[in-house]
Amino acid sequence: MQAAGFTRMQVALSVMKTAIPLVLLTMAIGEFVAPSGRADGA
């Protein structure tokens, strides 16, 4: 992407704009959705 004229900071920011929401979504699923699916109901 640097060959296309993007700086390293622009490349990093574009990756982070995707990565951070995915991390937050994964954390939310682990905290709220997954426990309710446990067989023992704990």
VENPEFEN-V684013 format. One record per pair of residues at least 6 apart in sequence whose ideal C-beta (glycine too) atoms are under 6 Angstrom apart, sorted by sequence separation. I is the first residue (numbers start at 1). J is the second residue. D is the distance in whole Angstrom. If there is no record, write none. Layout:
# VENPEFEN-V684013
i->I j->J d->D
i->I j->J d->D
This chain:
# VENPEFEN-V684013
i->1 j->11 d->5
